[in-house]
Amino acid sequence: MAKDPAVLLYTNDFLSGTYTMTDEQVGKFIRLLCYQHQKGKLTEKDMQSICKGYDEDVYAKFQLIDGFYINKRMYEEAEKRSKFTESRRNNASAKHMLKHMGNHMENENENINENKNRNVLIYPSSEFQNLWEEWIDYKKEEHRDKYKSTKTEQKAIDNLVKLSAGDYKIAEEIVNNSIANKYKGLFKPIHNTQKQAPKNKMEQYQDWIQNAKDYINGKNNTSETDNTIKRLSL
């Protein structure tokens, strides 16, 4: 029996799962996945041959079971595909086969259309993804607004990561600030860190005069005002 030549690849999950990997590591990972699909499981020699040594990030994608390396997701998807293919192969009736193949093609078309409409977005972490979905809900409810395309939405996500320097806590502060101020875009909170310039002698003198007047009128009987009166008396 010929080996199944194909398996489903969920591109959104793959992009999210390899976001922190280098291009070279992604290349190693996809080759190992393809090799596992054909062999069923990988040996240490297989891993070393493709990785050219030990690569911690790539190895972390596989589980070591009974001396063999297995990527759980690839194993599950291959099993689903195998069961689906086997169920179609066991249909003896041509009429029965034709009917269900028609239904299958409809399902495949629905899946294709669904995948076309699905946003393929990349988040640095699941926390960022949850925060971003909160921001999307706010834009929709408060402004009846949404990003026109996946490309523009990804640019906005990248901008949030840049504004927060990849720090989730800062990103959360930015989103909460923008929501609280009913902004349509994302803006960092403005923290007033400027120190007040020291007053010149004329301004100090005017403050002393005003404090003295307040003291006489009983509006400001504080120790600071008493000291002001004493200085004015000198």
Secondary structure, DSSP 8 states (H G I E B T S, - for coil): ----------HHHHHHHTTTS-HHHHHHHHHHHHHHHHHSSB-HHHHHHHHTS--HHHHTTSEEETTEEE-HHHHHHHHHHHHHHHHHHT---HHHHHHHHHHHHHHHHHHHHHHHHS-----SSHHHHHHHHHHHHHHHHHH----SSHHHHHHHHHHHHHHTTT-HHHHHHHHHHHHHTT-SS---------------HHHHHHHHHHHHHHHHTTS--SHHHHHHHHHHH-
